[in-house]
Each structure stands twice: as C-alpha cells, then as structure tokens.
Amino acid sequence: MGDKLYLVSYDMQAKEIKKYCFRECGKILIGDVKIVELIFLPCNTNDCPFFEKQIKTLPITFNGIEYKNVYIRKLKELKNME
C-alpha cells in the first residue's frame, strides 16, 4: 500500500502542469487517472511549492499500488503572460 498520492487535473490546469510539474519540478509520475471523465496526473511529492489548495478524495489503485490517502490538488494559476 502506498502512502499518499496527489492528483492534478490535466483538463483544468494543463499550462500549470507543463510549467511547474514537467519543467520546474520534474517529479510528476508517468500515467494518468480518470475520474468523472477528467484526466488527472499523479504525483507523490508532499511538499509541492506550487500547490494552492487540496481536498481529500476516495482511495484509488495506481500502477498496482493501493493509495488510501489521495488528494486532488489545485496548482497556483499562471498569469496570462507566463
């Protein structure tokens, strides 16, 4: 069983994920999780400097590992010029 898993909505925050998760941090996990027809990218970084808020959601299994502590995160929004 895994410890914690954080999910970020690619549908809602693609620009932020590309900048923060892929370019600046690089710790995003490969794969995706679908919840209610939205695609979420997983991460297991507890101390993300880019997250604004998070809410706990239901447990999931990702890559064969069951995670009981799962959170949906909202990243800080990018300004239009970034």
C-alpha positions as a Markdown table, in Angstrom:
| # | Residue | x | y | z |
|---|---|---|---|---|
| 1 | Met | 0.0 | 0.0 | 0.0 |
| 2 | Gly | 1.3 | 3.5 | -0.9 |
| 3 | Asp | 1.4 | 6.4 | 1.4 |
| 4 | Lys | -0.1 | 9.5 | -0.3 |
| 5 | Leu | -0.9 | 10.3 | -3.9 |
| 6 | Tyr | -1.7 | 13.7 | -5.2 |
| 7 | Leu | -3.7 | 14.3 | -8.4 |
| 8 | Val | -3.7 | 17.4 | -10.6 |
| 9 | Ser | -6.4 | 17.9 | -13.3 |
| 10 | Tyr | -4.8 | 18.0 | -16.7 |
| 11 | Asp | -8.0 | 19.1 | -18.3 |
| 12 | Met | -8.2 | 22.2 | -16.0 |
| 13 | Gln | -4.5 | 23.0 | -15.4 |
| 14 | Ala | -2.5 | 21.8 | -18.4 |
| 15 | Lys | -0.5 | 25.0 | -18.6 |
| 16 | Glu | 0.4 | 24.9 | -14.9 |
| 17 | Ile | 1.3 | 21.2 | -15.1 |
| 18 | Lys | 3.6 | 21.8 | -18.1 |
| 19 | Lys | 5.4 | 24.6 | -16.4 |
| 20 | Tyr | 5.5 | 23.5 | -12.8 |
| 21 | Cys | 5.4 | 19.7 | -12.9 |
| 22 | Phe | 7.4 | 19.0 | -16.0 |
| 23 | Arg | 9.8 | 22.0 | -16.4 |
| 24 | Glu | 10.4 | 23.2 | -12.8 |
| 25 | Cys | 9.9 | 20.2 | -10.5 |
| 26 | Gly | 10.1 | 17.1 | -12.7 |
| 27 | Lys | 8.7 | 14.8 | -10.1 |
| 28 | Ile | 5.3 | 14.1 | -11.8 |
| 29 | Leu | 4.6 | 10.4 | -12.2 |
| 30 | Ile | 4.0 | 8.9 | -15.6 |
| 31 | Gly | 0.5 | 7.7 | -16.2 |
| 32 | Asp | -3.0 | 9.1 | -15.6 |
| 33 | Val | -6.1 | 8.6 | -13.5 |
| 34 | Lys | -9.5 | 9.2 | -14.9 |
| 35 | Ile | -12.2 | 10.5 | -12.5 |
| 36 | Val | -15.6 | 11.5 | -13.9 |
| 37 | Glu | -14.3 | 11.8 | -17.4 |
| 38 | Leu | -11.5 | 14.2 | -16.3 |
| 39 | Ile | -7.8 | 13.2 | -16.7 |
| 40 | Phe | -5.6 | 13.7 | -13.6 |
| 41 | Leu | -1.8 | 13.3 | -13.5 |
| 42 | Pro | -0.4 | 11.8 | -10.3 |
| 43 | Cys | 2.4 | 13.0 | -8.1 |
| 44 | Asn | 3.7 | 11.8 | -4.7 |
| 45 | Thr | 5.6 | 15.0 | -3.7 |
| 46 | Asn | 4.3 | 16.0 | -0.3 |
| 47 | Asp | 5.9 | 19.5 | -0.2 |
| 48 | Cys | 4.9 | 20.9 | -3.6 |
| 49 | Pro | 5.8 | 24.6 | -3.7 |
| 50 | Phe | 3.3 | 25.2 | -6.5 |
| 51 | Phe | 0.1 | 23.9 | -4.9 |
| 52 | Glu | -2.6 | 26.4 | -3.8 |
| 53 | Lys | -5.1 | 24.0 | -2.1 |
| 54 | Gln | -6.1 | 20.4 | -2.0 |
| 55 | Ile | -9.0 | 18.2 | -1.0 |
| 56 | Lys | -9.1 | 14.6 | 0.1 |
| 57 | Thr | -10.8 | 12.1 | -2.2 |
| 58 | Leu | -11.6 | 8.4 | -2.3 |
| 59 | Pro | -8.8 | 5.8 | -2.3 |
| 60 | Ile | -7.5 | 4.6 | -5.7 |
| 61 | Thr | -5.2 | 2.0 | -7.2 |
| 62 | Phe | -2.4 | 3.4 | -9.4 |
| 63 | Asn | 0.2 | 1.2 | -11.1 |
| 64 | Gly | -0.9 | -1.7 | -8.9 |
| 65 | Ile | -0.5 | 0.2 | -5.7 |
| 66 | Glu | -3.4 | 1.0 | -3.5 |
| 67 | Tyr | -3.4 | 4.5 | -2.1 |
| 68 | Lys | -5.7 | 5.3 | 0.8 |
| 69 | Asn | -4.7 | 8.9 | 1.2 |
| 70 | Val | -5.5 | 10.6 | -2.1 |
| 71 | Tyr | -5.8 | 14.3 | -2.7 |
| 72 | Ile | -6.8 | 16.4 | -5.6 |
| 73 | Arg | -4.6 | 19.4 | -5.8 |
| 74 | Lys | -5.1 | 22.8 | -7.4 |
| 75 | Leu | -1.9 | 24.4 | -8.5 |
| 76 | Lys | -1.2 | 28.2 | -8.4 |
| 77 | Glu | -2.6 | 29.7 | -11.6 |
| 78 | Leu | -0.2 | 31.1 | -14.2 |
| 79 | Lys | -0.6 | 34.7 | -15.2 |
| 80 | Asn | -1.6 | 35.3 | -18.9 |
| 81 | Met | 1.9 | 36.4 | -19.8 |
| 82 | Glu | 3.8 | 33.3 | -18.4 |
